[in-house]
Structure formats: structure tokens, C-alpha cells
Amino acid sequence: MSGIMDMFFRLPFGVRVAMLLLMIVVLWAIFRKVICWVLSLIPYVLIKIFRIFYLLIEMPIAALHKKWGSCFYKIDNILSLVGEKTDTVLHCWYMAWHYPKKFHLGISLLVYAVCVALIVVPSFMKTDSNLKFGENAYRHCETRFIKWLEEREWYNPTMQAAMNQEEQIESGSAETDSFDVILVVSGVSSSLLVRDIPSTENCIILDRLQNDDTVIWKGQLVFSEADNSHIEPWVKVVTANGVEGWCRLFYLHPDDYMEQEFYVIL
């Protein structure tokens, strides 16, 4: 399970989004009738509740209408009209979900393409904008999903990274003196951006981190300009999503300070 999750989270951002949304489309095509039938219980229950409340209101109004008439006649008619319209709307809602229409592949693929574009295309923009709502929402859900997997010990990015490093060392594709240090995000007001280069200018945002998220630092550090105001250290990290990029060291700290020595690779 951990190996499969690691393979998925190491895929490029756009590929992960496309695969996940495609899976949702396939599952919807297979289980849509069952899902709609279950969801149809919502309007069904609302119909029953509405009819009970309608009777509780209608009975005293009807009694007053029979006894005094006049204005209660108009109130009774208006109440009957509103009740009929509301009951019709709820019944149509129930029928639409209880007996769903035929699955349209073309419409589903069009919705799929639009959703992928809304999430992936803004990720190539160099600056933050309101258009990145889809990307931010997806990354937030993905981060929450990773934490959910970690809580159930179904996925451990740190252990998986160590296993991958051991495999690389055994195959001769990695140096034996390399090391991994776990750093924790803290002090971020909105999100810590992971960029393709150690700079806030002319960069591409690869990922977004929240407080208490963890990353793996392999020892690479440079000093670069930040916010066009000062020079500060940047470190190259690997996020829980498998994204490798540069972060400002100011918002990162080790998860354990006990007599650790850190070696910077120039």
C-alpha cells in the first residue's frame, strides 16, 4: 500500500490530478445509479417532513376558515397553493435522483476536461491569483488525505524515502554518504511555497505547505534573494507529495534537536 501511494505521489502534479479525476468519472459511471438512489432518500425524507408540518399548519387554518371565513379564506388558499408547489418541487427532485437519466459520456468527458484545466492550468502561473482556487483546494485535500493515511500507518513518506534511497544505493545510483533530514513547517500565515528555483522572482510554484507539514532535506542549501529586500538561505526539499523544490529555510525547523549535526552540500 505504501509503495503504491509513494509511486502516485511522486507523479507530476498534473498527472496526479488527471488520474484522480478520471478515476472519479469511471466510478461515477459504474456506481451512479446506486449513489443517486441513496441520495434520493434526502428529498424523500424532506417530502415526509414537509407534509407533516403542512398538516400541522393547515388543520388550524382550515378550522378557523370554517368558523370565521373572510381573511382566513385567503390564507387557506395561499397556504394550499404554496404547499402544492413545494410538494411538486420536492417530488420532482426525488424522481430525478431515484430514477437517474442515461449516462452521457460526452458531457462527462467535457466536465472532466474543464475540471482538470481549472486545477492544473493555474499551477503554471508565476504569481498567486484567485484562479488558483482549484489548485489550492486540490492540494489541501491531498495533504489531508496523506495525513489520514499516515494516521492509519498505511503510508509513511519518510520511511518510504529511506527505502527508496537504500534501493538507489544498492543499485549504485546514489551516493552512500547522502542523508535525509526531516524538517517541519512552522510560522506560516497562509502557505509556504515550494518553487522550482531558490527565488521569489521568475519562478514556478510546485507545491504549497501548511504549518506542521513535513519535508525531507537532503543537505542542499543556497543563499538567494527573497522579496527583493534581503538575502536569506533556501533549502532544496522533497514534500510529502513527492515534489522536489526550493523553500525558504526561515519557516523550517528540525523535528528533533537532540544533538544533531547538519552538513550543508554546497
Accessible surface in RSA format (square Angstrom, percent):
REM  Atomic radii and reference values for relative SASA: ProtOr
REM  Chains: A
REM  Algorithm: Lee & Richards
REM  Probe-radius: 1.40
REM  Slices: 20
REM RES _ NUM      All-atoms   Total-Side   Main-Chain    Non-polar    All polar
REM                ABS   REL    ABS   REL    ABS   REL    ABS   REL    ABS   REL
RES MET A   1   123.35  63.9  81.85  54.2  41.50  98.8  60.63  51.5  62.73  83.1
RES SER A   2    32.76  27.7  30.20  40.3   2.56   5.9  27.32  58.2   5.44   7.6
RES GLY A   3    32.39  39.9   0.00   N/A  32.39  39.9  26.66  73.2   5.72  12.8
RES ILE A   4   115.00  65.4 113.09  84.3   1.91   4.6 113.09  81.4   1.91   5.2
RES MET A   5    29.23  15.1  29.23  19.3   0.00   0.0  29.02  24.7   0.21   0.3
RES ASP A   6    11.36   8.0  11.36  11.3   0.00   0.0   0.15   0.3  11.21  11.2
RES MET A   7   138.34  71.6 131.96  87.3   6.38  15.2 106.25  90.3  32.10  42.5
RES PHE A   8    39.29  19.7  36.30  22.5   2.99   7.8  38.95  23.6   0.34   1.0
RES PHE A   9     1.37   0.7   1.14   0.7   0.23   0.6   1.14   0.7   0.23   0.7
RES ARG A  10   111.27  46.7  88.42  45.1  22.85  54.4  39.12  53.5  72.15  43.7
RES LEU A  11    58.30  32.5  55.02  39.4   3.28   8.3  55.68  39.1   2.62   7.1
RES PRO A  12    86.19  62.8  74.55  68.0  11.64  42.3  86.15  71.1   0.04   0.3
RES PHE A  13    22.06  11.0  16.37  10.1   5.70  14.8  16.37   9.9   5.70  16.3
RES GLY A  14    21.69  26.8   0.00   N/A  21.69  26.8  13.54  37.1   8.16  18.3
RES VAL A  15    66.02  43.4  61.98  56.1   4.04   9.7  65.51  56.9   0.51   1.4
RES ARG A  16     0.17   0.1   0.17   0.1   0.00   0.0   0.00   0.0   0.17   0.1
RES VAL A  17     0.00   0.0   0.00   0.0   0.00   0.0   0.00   0.0   0.00   0.0
RES ALA A  18    30.12  27.7  29.57  45.6   0.56   1.3  30.04  42.3   0.08   0.2
RES MET A  19    85.91  44.5  81.17  53.7   4.73  11.3  74.77  63.6  11.14  14.8
RES LEU A  20    64.32  35.8  63.88  45.7   0.44   1.1  64.32  45.2   0.00   0.0
RES LEU A  21    28.43  15.8  27.91  20.0   0.51   1.3  27.91  19.6   0.51   1.4
RES LEU A  22    82.54  46.0  82.54  59.1   0.00   0.0  82.54  58.0   0.00   0.0
RES MET A  23   105.39  54.6  99.86  66.1   5.53  13.2  75.76  64.4  29.63  39.3
RES ILE A  24    92.85  52.8  91.60  68.2   1.25   3.0  92.16  66.4   0.69   1.9
RES VAL A  25    24.81  16.3  22.99  20.8   1.82   4.4  24.81  21.6   0.00   0.0
RES VAL A  26    74.10  48.8  71.25  64.5   2.85   6.9  74.10  64.4   0.00   0.0
RES LEU A  27    84.38  47.0  84.25  60.3   0.12   0.3  84.37  59.3   0.00   0.0
RES TRP A  28   100.70  40.4  98.43  47.6   2.27   5.3  83.35  44.4  17.35  28.2
RES ALA A  29    41.45  38.1  22.72  35.1  18.73  42.6  22.88  32.2  18.57  49.2
RES ILE A  30   111.85  63.6  83.00  61.8  28.85  69.5  88.33  63.6  23.51  63.8
RES PHE A  31    97.41  48.7  97.27  60.2   0.14   0.4  97.41  59.1   0.00   0.0
RES ARG A  32    23.14   9.7  23.14  11.8   0.00   0.0   2.63   3.6  20.51  12.4
RES LYS A  33   131.85  64.3 129.03  79.2   2.82   6.7  71.74  64.6  60.11  64.0
RES VAL A  34    94.78  62.4  91.74  83.1   3.04   7.3  94.78  82.3   0.00   0.0
RES ILE A  35    69.69  39.7  66.22  49.3   3.47   8.4  69.56  50.1   0.13   0.4
RES CYS A  36    12.92   9.8  12.81  14.3   0.11   0.3   0.11   0.3  12.81  13.8
RES TRP A  37   126.58  50.8 126.57  61.3   0.00   0.0 114.83  61.2  11.75  19.1
RES VAL A  38    76.47  50.3  73.67  66.7   2.80   6.7  73.67  64.0   2.80   7.6
RES LEU A  39    70.02  39.0  69.10  49.4   0.93   2.3  70.02  49.2   0.00   0.0
RES SER A  40     0.79   0.7   0.79   1.1   0.00   0.0   0.00   0.0   0.79   1.1
RES LEU A  41    84.67  47.2  84.52  60.5   0.15   0.4  84.67  59.5   0.00   0.0
RES ILE A  42    85.68  48.8  80.40  59.9   5.27  12.7  85.28  61.4   0.40   1.1
RES PRO A  43     0.00   0.0   0.00   0.0   0.00   0.0   0.00   0.0   0.00   0.0
RES TYR A  44    94.54  44.1  94.54  53.8   0.00   0.0  59.25  44.5  35.29  43.5
RES VAL A  45    75.06  49.4  74.15  67.1   0.91   2.2  75.06  65.2   0.00   0.0
RES LEU A  46    70.10  39.0  68.29  48.9   1.81   4.5  68.30  48.0   1.80   4.8
RES ILE A  47     8.82   5.0   8.82   6.6   0.00   0.0   8.82   6.3   0.00   0.0
RES LYS A  48    92.42  45.1  91.13  55.9   1.30   3.1  50.21  45.2  42.21  45.0
RES ILE A  49    78.55  44.7  78.55  58.5   0.00   0.0  78.55  56.6   0.00   0.0
RES PHE A  50    49.36  24.7  45.00  27.9   4.36  11.3  49.13  29.8   0.24   0.7
RES ARG A  51   101.95  42.8 101.56  51.8   0.39   0.9  40.74  55.7  61.22  37.1
RES ILE A  52   102.85  58.5 101.74  75.8   1.11   2.7 102.57  73.9   0.28   0.8
RES PHE A  53   119.53  59.8 119.53  74.0   0.00   0.0 119.53  72.5   0.00   0.0
RES TYR A  54    49.58  23.1  45.75  26.0   3.83  10.0  38.51  28.9  11.07  13.6
RES LEU A  55    97.34  54.2  97.34  69.6   0.00   0.0  97.34  68.4   0.00   0.0
RES LEU A  56   105.64  58.8  92.78  66.4  12.86  32.3  93.18  65.4  12.46  33.5
RES ILE A  57    90.12  51.3  87.93  65.5   2.19   5.3  90.07  64.9   0.05   0.1
RES GLU A  58    30.21  17.3  30.21  22.9   0.00   0.0  15.91  30.8  14.30  11.7
RES MET A  59   112.48  58.2 104.54  69.2   7.93  18.9  68.53  58.3  43.95  58.2
RES PRO A  60    69.16  50.4  61.19  55.8   7.97  29.0  68.51  56.6   0.66   4.1
RES ILE A  61    29.52  16.8  29.52  22.0   0.00   0.0  29.52  21.3   0.00   0.0
RES ALA A  62    26.00  23.9  25.56  39.4   0.45   1.0  25.72  36.2   0.28   0.7
RES ALA A  63    59.37  54.6  48.78  75.3  10.59  24.1  54.50  76.8   4.86  12.9
RES LEU A  64    59.54  33.2  58.95  42.2   0.59   1.5  59.54  41.8   0.00   0.0
RES HIS A  65    51.24  28.0  47.60  33.1   3.64   9.3  28.87  29.8  22.37  26.0
RES LYS A  66   182.01  88.8 144.28  88.5  37.73  89.8  93.97  84.6  88.04  93.8
RES LYS A  67   148.69  72.5 115.20  70.7  33.48  79.7  74.34  66.9  74.34  79.2
RES TRP A  68   148.84  59.7 123.51  59.8  25.34  59.5 101.51  54.1  47.34  76.8
RES GLY A  69    17.40  21.5   0.00   N/A  17.40  21.5  16.57  45.5   0.83   1.9
RES SER A  70    88.08  74.4  54.02  72.1  34.06  78.5  61.88 131.8  26.20  36.7
RES CYS A  71    73.28  55.4  67.22  75.0   6.05  14.2  40.98 103.8  32.30  34.8
RES PHE A  72    48.21  24.1  48.21  29.9   0.00   0.0  48.21  29.2   0.00   0.0
RES TYR A  73   116.82  54.5 116.82  66.5   0.00   0.0  75.57  56.8  41.25  50.9
RES LYS A  74   142.98  69.8 141.81  87.0   1.16   2.8  85.71  77.1  57.27  61.0
RES ILE A  75    77.31  44.0  75.96  56.6   1.34   3.2  76.85  55.3   0.46   1.2
RES ASP A  76    18.04  12.6  18.01  17.9   0.03   0.1   1.34   3.1  16.71  16.7
RES ASN A  77    71.42  49.3  65.38  63.2   6.04  14.6  23.34  56.2  48.08  46.5
RES ILE A  78   109.49  62.3 107.70  80.2   1.80   4.3 109.48  78.8   0.02   0.1
RES LEU A  79    35.97  20.0  33.63  24.1   2.34   5.9  35.68  25.1   0.29   0.8
RES SER A  80    46.96  39.7  42.63  56.9   4.34  10.0  29.46  62.7  17.50  24.5
RES LEU A  81   100.18  55.8  97.25  69.6   2.93   7.4  99.79  70.1   0.39   1.0
RES VAL A  82    79.85  52.5  77.52  70.2   2.33   5.6  79.85  69.4   0.00   0.0
RES GLY A  83     5.97   7.4   0.00   N/A   5.97   7.4   4.71  12.9   1.26   2.8
RES GLU A  84   114.66  65.8 105.30  79.7   9.36  22.3  38.61  74.7  76.05  62.1
RES LYS A  85   131.01  63.9 130.19  79.9   0.81   1.9  73.13  65.8  57.88  61.7
RES THR A  86    46.91  33.4  42.68  43.3   4.23  10.1  31.27  42.0  15.64  23.6
RES ASP A  87    33.09  23.2  33.09  32.9   0.00   0.0  12.11  28.5  20.99  20.9
RES THR A  88    72.53  51.6  68.94  69.9   3.60   8.6  54.34  73.0  18.20  27.5
RES VAL A  89    99.42  65.4  95.98  86.9   3.45   8.3  98.45  85.5   0.97   2.6
RES LEU A  90    21.93  12.2  21.93  15.7   0.00   0.0  21.93  15.4   0.00   0.0
RES HIS A  91    84.00  45.9  84.00  58.4   0.00   0.0  57.39  59.1  26.61  31.0
RES CYS A  92    75.30  57.0  67.35  75.1   7.95  18.7  29.36  74.4  45.94  49.5
RES TRP A  93    83.88  33.7  76.59  37.1   7.29  17.1  79.93  42.6   3.95   6.4
RES TYR A  94    41.10  19.2  41.10  23.4   0.00   0.0  19.29  14.5  21.81  26.9
RES MET A  95    77.30  40.0  74.49  49.3   2.81   6.7  68.21  58.0   9.09  12.0
RES ALA A  96    60.00  55.2  41.88  64.6  18.13  41.2  51.90  73.1   8.11  21.5
RES TRP A  97    80.10  32.1  80.08  38.8   0.02   0.0  53.33  28.4  26.78  43.4
RES HIS A  98    37.18  20.3  29.66  20.6   7.52  19.2  10.67  11.0  26.52  30.9
RES TYR A  99   138.29  64.6 123.60  70.3  14.69  38.2  87.09  65.4  51.19  63.1
RES PRO A 100    34.11  24.9  15.75  14.4  18.37  66.8  16.69  13.8  17.42 108.3
RES LYS A 101   175.06  85.4 160.68  98.6  14.38  34.2 111.40 100.3  63.66  67.8
RES LYS A 102   167.21  81.6 151.02  92.7  16.19  38.5  99.32  89.4  67.90  72.3
RES PHE A 103    49.13  24.6  35.78  22.2  13.34  34.7  39.29  23.8   9.84  28.1
RES HIS A 104    97.80  53.4  91.25  63.4   6.55  16.8  58.38  60.2  39.41  45.9
RES LEU A 105   108.90  60.6 103.56  74.1   5.33  13.4 103.56  72.7   5.33  14.3
RES GLY A 106    53.00  65.4   0.00   N/A  53.00  65.4  39.64 108.8  13.37  29.9
RES ILE A 107   107.67  61.3 105.69  78.7   1.98   4.8 106.67  76.8   1.00   2.7
RES SER A 108    20.40  17.2  13.56  18.1   6.84  15.8   9.50  20.2  10.91  15.3
RES LEU A 109    82.69  46.0  79.77  57.1   2.92   7.3  80.06  56.2   2.63   7.1
RES LEU A 110   116.80  65.0 111.83  80.0   4.96  12.5 116.36  81.7   0.44   1.2
RES VAL A 111    82.73  54.4  80.93  73.3   1.80   4.3  82.73  71.9   0.00   0.0
RES TYR A 112    41.70  19.5  37.86  21.5   3.84  10.0  30.87  23.2  10.83  13.4
RES ALA A 113    54.51  50.1  46.27  71.4   8.24  18.7  50.39  71.0   4.12  10.9
RES VAL A 114    73.10  48.1  69.85  63.2   3.25   7.8  73.00  63.4   0.10   0.3
RES CYS A 115    46.11  34.9  44.21  49.3   1.89   4.4   6.02  15.3  40.09  43.2
RES VAL A 116    28.06  18.5  28.06  25.4   0.00   0.0  28.06  24.4   0.00   0.0
RES ALA A 117    44.47  40.9  39.19  60.5   5.28  12.0  42.87  60.4   1.60   4.2
RES LEU A 118   110.64  61.6 108.37  77.5   2.27   5.7 109.62  77.0   1.02   2.8
RES ILE A 119    23.13  13.2  23.13  17.2   0.00   0.0  23.13  16.7   0.00   0.0
RES VAL A 120    21.05  13.9  21.05  19.1   0.00   0.0  21.05  18.3   0.00   0.0
RES VAL A 121    84.13  55.4  83.16  75.3   0.97   2.3  83.16  72.3   0.97   2.6
RES PRO A 122     7.44   5.4   7.44   6.8   0.00   0.0   7.44   6.1   0.00   0.0
RES SER A 123     9.50   8.0   7.69  10.3   1.81   4.2   3.63   7.7   5.87   8.2
RES PHE A 124   137.66  68.9 123.27  76.4  14.38  37.4 123.56  74.9  14.10  40.4
RES MET A 125    64.85  33.6  58.85  38.9   6.00  14.3  56.05  47.7   8.81  11.7
RES LYS A 126   119.45  58.3 105.08  64.5  14.37  34.2  61.97  55.8  57.48  61.2
RES THR A 127    98.96  70.4  95.26  96.6   3.69   8.8  71.89  96.6  27.07  40.9
RES ASP A 128    92.16  64.6  66.66  66.4  25.49  60.3  34.41  81.0  57.75  57.6
RES SER A 129    49.97  42.2  27.86  37.2  22.11  50.9  40.92  87.1   9.05  12.7
RES ASN A 130   147.90 102.0 128.57 124.2  19.33  46.6  39.38  94.8 108.52 104.9
RES LEU A 131   115.65  64.4 105.30  75.3  10.35  26.0 108.94  76.5   6.71  18.1
RES LYS A 132     0.75   0.4   0.75   0.5   0.00   0.0   0.73   0.7   0.02   0.0
RES PHE A 133   155.91  78.0 151.93  94.1   3.98  10.3 155.43  94.2   0.47   1.4
RES GLY A 134    17.82  22.0   0.00   N/A  17.82  22.0  13.45  36.9   4.37   9.8
RES GLU A 135     0.04   0.0   0.04   0.0   0.00   0.0   0.00   0.0   0.04   0.0
RES ASN A 136    60.53  41.7  55.36  53.5   5.18  12.5  25.13  60.5  35.40  34.2
RES ALA A 137    41.56  38.2  32.34  49.9   9.22  21.0  41.01  57.8   0.55   1.5
RES TYR A 138    19.71   9.2  13.79   7.8   5.92  15.4  18.30  13.8   1.40   1.7
RES ARG A 139     6.94   2.9   6.64   3.4   0.30   0.7   4.99   6.8   1.95   1.2
RES HIS A 140    93.01  50.8  87.70  61.0   5.31  13.6  68.36  70.4  24.65  28.7
RES CYS A 141    80.18  60.7  73.43  81.9   6.75  15.9  27.48  69.6  52.70  56.8
RES GLU A 142    10.95   6.3   5.14   3.9   5.81  13.8  10.23  19.8   0.72   0.6
RES THR A 143    22.08  15.7  21.85  22.2   0.22   0.5  14.78  19.9   7.29  11.0
RES ARG A 144   147.38  61.9 142.53  72.7   4.85  11.5  34.40  47.0 112.98  68.5
RES PHE A 145    86.93  43.5  82.11  50.9   4.82  12.5  86.54  52.5   0.39   1.1
RES ILE A 146     4.51   2.6   4.51   3.4   0.00   0.0   4.51   3.3   0.00   0.0
RES LYS A 147    72.58  35.4  72.02  44.2   0.56   1.3  46.42  41.8  26.16  27.9
RES TRP A 148   101.06  40.6  99.23  48.0   1.83   4.3  88.79  47.3  12.26  19.9
RES LEU A 149     0.88   0.5   0.88   0.6   0.00   0.0   0.88   0.6   0.00   0.0
RES GLU A 150    62.32  35.8  49.13  37.2  13.19  31.4  19.03  36.8  43.29  35.3
RES GLU A 151   133.35  76.6  98.33  74.4  35.01  83.4  45.54  88.1  87.81  71.7
RES ARG A 152   102.88  43.2  85.91  43.8  16.97  40.4  29.74  40.6  73.14  44.3
RES GLU A 153   157.74  90.6 126.81  95.9  30.92  73.6  45.42  87.9 112.32  91.7
RES TRP A 154   113.37  45.5 108.40  52.5   4.97  11.7  88.60  47.2  24.77  40.2
RES TYR A 155     6.55   3.1   3.78   2.2   2.76   7.2   0.58   0.4   5.97   7.4
RES ASN A 156    63.92  44.1  62.05  60.0   1.86   4.5  17.16  41.3  46.76  45.2
RES PRO A 157    17.73  12.9  14.66  13.4   3.08  11.2  15.32  12.7   2.41  15.0
RES THR A 158    47.65  33.9  46.35  47.0   1.30   3.1  34.40  46.2  13.25  20.0
RES MET A 159   114.99  59.5 109.41  72.4   5.58  13.3  80.38  68.3  34.61  45.8
RES GLN A 160    15.56   8.7  15.10  11.0   0.46   1.1   0.05   0.1  15.51  11.8
RES ALA A 161    11.26  10.4   8.50  13.1   2.76   6.3   8.79  12.4   2.47   6.6
RES ALA A 162    43.13  39.7  41.72  64.4   1.41   3.2  42.55  59.9   0.57   1.5
RES MET A 163    89.20  46.2  88.00  58.2   1.20   2.9  75.76  64.4  13.44  17.8
RES ASN A 164    25.22  17.4  24.70  23.9   0.51   1.2  12.87  31.0  12.35  11.9
RES GLN A 165    25.43  14.2  23.89  17.5   1.53   3.6  10.89  23.2  14.54  11.0
RES GLU A 166   104.03  59.7 102.69  77.7   1.34   3.2  31.46  60.8  72.57  59.2
RES GLU A 167   105.22  60.4 100.24  75.8   4.97  11.8  39.44  76.3  65.78  53.7
RES GLN A 168    86.57  48.4  85.53  62.5   1.04   2.5  16.46  35.0  70.11  53.2
RES ILE A 169    55.61  31.6  44.22  32.9  11.39  27.4  44.22  31.8  11.39  30.9
RES GLU A 170   150.58  86.5 111.60  84.4  38.99  92.8  49.04  94.8 101.55  82.9
RES SER A 171    85.93  72.6  44.55  59.5  41.37  95.3  51.60 109.9  34.33  48.1
RES GLY A 172    64.73  79.8   0.00   N/A  64.73  79.8  31.31  85.9  33.42  74.9
RES SER A 173    84.54  71.4  43.33  57.8  41.22  94.9  52.48 111.7  32.07  44.9
RES ALA A 174    28.42  26.1  10.45  16.1  17.97  40.9  20.02  28.2   8.39  22.2
RES GLU A 175   126.57  72.7 116.94  88.5   9.63  22.9  50.60  97.9  75.98  62.0
RES THR A 176   111.74  79.5  87.19  88.4  24.55  58.5  56.35  75.7  55.39  83.7
RES ASP A 177   113.98  79.8  86.36  86.0  27.62  65.3  48.34 113.8  65.65  65.5
RES SER A 178    41.69  35.2  25.61  34.2  16.07  37.0  27.57  58.7  14.11  19.8
RES PHE A 179    50.48  25.3  46.06  28.5   4.42  11.5  50.40  30.6   0.08   0.2
RES ASP A 180    46.84  32.8  17.95  17.9  28.89  68.3  15.86  37.3  30.98  30.9
RES VAL A 181    17.14  11.3  13.97  12.6   3.17   7.6  17.14  14.9   0.00   0.0
RES ILE A 182    42.39  24.1  38.37  28.6   4.02   9.7  38.37  27.6   4.02  10.9
RES LEU A 183     5.85   3.3   5.85   4.2   0.00   0.0   5.85   4.1   0.00   0.0
RES VAL A 184    21.09  13.9  21.09  19.1   0.00   0.0  21.09  18.3   0.00   0.0
RES VAL A 185     0.00   0.0   0.00   0.0   0.00   0.0   0.00   0.0   0.00   0.0
RES SER A 186    44.09  37.3  41.09  54.8   2.99   6.9  26.15  55.7  17.94  25.1
RES GLY A 187    65.92  81.3   0.00   N/A  65.92  81.3  41.84 114.8  24.08  53.9
RES VAL A 188    16.21  10.7   6.33   5.7   9.88  23.8   7.12   6.2   9.08  24.6
RES SER A 189   124.03 104.8  77.44 103.4  46.58 107.3  58.01 123.5  66.02  92.5
RES SER A 190    84.85  71.7  67.21  89.7  17.64  40.6  50.48 107.5  34.37  48.1
RES SER A 191    27.80  23.5  13.97  18.6  13.83  31.9   4.20   8.9  23.60  33.1
RES LEU A 192     8.24   4.6   6.95   5.0   1.29   3.2   8.24   5.8   0.00   0.0
RES LEU A 193    25.37  14.1  21.49  15.4   3.87   9.7  21.49  15.1   3.87  10.4
RES VAL A 194     0.00   0.0   0.00   0.0   0.00   0.0   0.00   0.0   0.00   0.0
RES ARG A 195    26.31  11.0  26.31  13.4   0.00   0.0   0.00   0.0  26.31  15.9
RES ASP A 196    55.55  38.9  36.74  36.6  18.81  44.5  19.05  44.8  36.50  36.4
RES ILE A 197    66.09  37.6  65.92  49.1   0.17   0.4  66.09  47.6   0.00   0.0
RES PRO A 198    30.67  22.4  30.24  27.6   0.44   1.6  30.24  25.0   0.44   2.7
RES SER A 199    24.99  21.1  24.99  33.3   0.00   0.0  12.94  27.6  12.04  16.9
RES THR A 200    28.14  20.0  10.53  10.7  17.61  42.0   8.72  11.7  19.41  29.3
RES GLU A 201    84.96  48.8  81.93  62.0   3.03   7.2  28.59  55.3  56.37  46.0
RES ASN A 202   118.29  81.6  98.09  94.8  20.20  48.7  19.64  47.3  98.65  95.3
RES CYS A 203     1.51   1.1   1.09   1.2   0.42   1.0   0.08   0.2   1.43   1.5
RES ILE A 204    64.02  36.4  64.02  47.7   0.00   0.0  64.02  46.1   0.00   0.0
RES ILE A 205     4.59   2.6   2.37   1.8   2.22   5.4   2.37   1.7   2.22   6.0
RES LEU A 206    48.63  27.1  44.24  31.6   4.40  11.1  46.91  32.9   1.72   4.6
RES ASP A 207     0.20   0.1   0.20   0.2   0.00   0.0   0.00   0.0   0.20   0.2
RES ARG A 208    20.51   8.6  16.00   8.2   4.51  10.7   9.27  12.7  11.24   6.8
RES LEU A 209     8.15   4.5   8.15   5.8   0.00   0.0   8.15   5.7   0.00   0.0
RES GLN A 210    67.58  37.8  67.53  49.4   0.05   0.1  26.41  56.2  41.17  31.2
RES ASN A 211    64.44  44.4  54.87  53.0   9.57  23.0  20.41  49.1  44.04  42.6
RES ASP A 212   105.24  73.7  92.31  91.9  12.93  30.6  21.30  50.1  83.94  83.7
RES ASP A 213    11.40   8.0   8.43   8.4   2.98   7.0   8.73  20.6   2.67   2.7
RES THR A 214    50.91  36.2  44.87  45.5   6.04  14.4  29.73  39.9  21.18  32.0
RES VAL A 215     2.00   1.3   0.00   0.0   2.00   4.8   1.89   1.6   0.11   0.3
RES ILE A 216    13.24   7.5  13.24   9.9   0.00   0.0  13.24   9.5   0.00   0.0
RES TRP A 217    14.35   5.8  14.35   6.9   0.00   0.0  14.35   7.6   0.00   0.0
RES LYS A 218    78.02  38.1  77.31  47.4   0.71   1.7  62.47  56.2  15.56  16.6
RES GLY A 219     0.00   0.0   0.00   N/A   0.00   0.0   0.00   0.0   0.00   0.0
RES GLN A 220    68.86  38.5  68.86  50.3   0.00   0.0   6.73  14.3  62.13  47.1
RES LEU A 221    23.59  13.1  19.70  14.1   3.88   9.8  19.70  13.8   3.88  10.5
RES VAL A 222    50.84  33.5  46.28  41.9   4.56  11.0  50.84  44.2   0.00   0.0
RES PHE A 223   139.48  69.8 110.57  68.5  28.92  75.2 110.57  67.0  28.92  82.8
RES SER A 224    24.20  20.4  19.38  25.9   4.82  11.1  10.38  22.1  13.82  19.4
RES GLU A 225    77.96  44.8  75.23  56.9   2.73   6.5  24.25  46.9  53.71  43.9
RES ALA A 226     0.00   0.0   0.00   0.0   0.00   0.0   0.00   0.0   0.00   0.0
RES ASP A 227    80.15  56.1  59.46  59.2  20.69  48.9  27.43  64.6  52.71  52.6
RES ASN A 228    98.26  67.8  70.74  68.4  27.52  66.3  23.29  56.0  74.97  72.5
RES SER A 229    82.83  70.0  42.71  57.0  40.11  92.4  46.80  99.7  36.03  50.5
RES HIS A 230    86.06  47.0  76.99  53.5   9.07  23.2  70.39  72.5  15.67  18.2
RES ILE A 231   110.12  62.7  85.51  63.7  24.61  59.3  85.51  61.6  24.61  66.8
RES GLU A 232    16.24   9.3  14.91  11.3   1.33   3.2  10.85  21.0   5.39   4.4
RES PRO A 233    36.67  26.7  36.67  33.4   0.00   0.0  36.67  30.3   0.00   0.0
RES TRP A 234     0.30   0.1   0.30   0.1   0.00   0.0   0.30   0.2   0.00   0.0
RES VAL A 235     0.04   0.0   0.04   0.0   0.00   0.0   0.04   0.0   0.00   0.0
RES LYS A 236    62.00  30.2  59.69  36.6   2.31   5.5  13.52  12.2  48.48  51.6
RES VAL A 237     0.97   0.6   0.00   0.0   0.97   2.3   0.97   0.8   0.00   0.0
RES VAL A 238    20.11  13.2  19.37  17.5   0.74   1.8  19.37  16.8   0.74   2.0
RES THR A 239     6.73   4.8   0.52   0.5   6.22  14.8   0.99   1.3   5.75   8.7
RES ALA A 240    23.83  21.9  19.29  29.8   4.54  10.3  21.80  30.7   2.03   5.4
RES ASN A 241     5.69   3.9   5.55   5.4   0.15   0.4   0.06   0.2   5.63   5.4
RES GLY A 242    21.52  26.5   0.00   N/A  21.52  26.5   6.04  16.6  15.48  34.7
RES VAL A 243    19.23  12.7  15.01  13.6   4.22  10.2  19.23  16.7   0.00   0.0
RES GLU A 244    91.46  52.5  74.96  56.7  16.50  39.3  17.22  33.3  74.24  60.6
RES GLY A 245     1.64   2.0   0.00   N/A   1.64   2.0   1.64   4.5   0.00   0.0
RES TRP A 246    20.42   8.2  20.42   9.9   0.00   0.0  11.55   6.2   8.87  14.4
RES CYS A 247     0.00   0.0   0.00   0.0   0.00   0.0   0.00   0.0   0.00   0.0
RES ARG A 248    36.05  15.1  35.83  18.3   0.22   0.5   4.84   6.6  31.21  18.9
RES LEU A 249    49.89  27.8  47.17  33.7   2.72   6.8  47.17  33.1   2.72   7.3
RES PHE A 250   157.48  78.8 127.44  78.9  30.04  78.2 137.33  83.3  20.15  57.7
RES TYR A 251    51.87  24.2  51.53  29.3   0.34   0.9  16.77  12.6  35.10  43.3
RES LEU A 252    13.90   7.7   0.00   0.0  13.90  34.9   0.26   0.2  13.64  36.7
RES HIS A 253    58.36  31.9  56.99  39.6   1.37   3.5  47.85  49.3  10.51  12.2
RES PRO A 254    21.65  15.8  20.98  19.1   0.67   2.4  20.98  17.3   0.67   4.2
RES ASP A 255    82.24  57.6  48.42  48.2  33.82  80.0  16.88  39.7  65.36  65.2
RES ASP A 256    58.56  41.0  55.22  55.0   3.34   7.9  19.56  46.0  39.00  38.9
RES TYR A 257   149.29  69.7 127.58  72.6  21.71  56.5 111.96  84.1  37.33  46.0
RES MET A 258   151.71  78.6 132.91  88.0  18.80  44.8 110.52  94.0  41.19  54.6
RES GLU A 259   177.08 101.7 136.85 103.5  40.24  95.8  66.89 129.4 110.19  90.0
RES GLN A 260    73.36  41.0  46.78  34.2  26.57  63.3  23.67  50.4  49.68  37.7
RES GLU A 261   131.74  75.6 106.95  80.9  24.79  59.0  45.64  88.3  86.10  70.3
RES PHE A 262    76.01  38.0  48.77  30.2  27.23  70.9  48.77  29.6  27.23  77.9
RES TYR A 263   140.63  65.7 137.62  78.3   3.01   7.8 114.50  86.0  26.13  32.2
RES VAL A 264    65.97  43.4  40.39  36.6  25.58  61.6  40.46  35.2  25.51  69.2
RES ILE A 265    85.90  48.9  81.76  60.9   4.14  10.0  85.74  61.7   0.16   0.4
RES LEU A 266   192.32 107.1 133.66  95.6  58.66 147.5 158.99 111.7  33.33  89.7
END  Absolute sums over single chains surface
CHAIN  1 A    17063.3      14838.8       2224.5      11641.3       5421.9
END  Absolute sums over all chains
TOTAL         17063.3      14838.8       2224.5      11641.3       5421.9
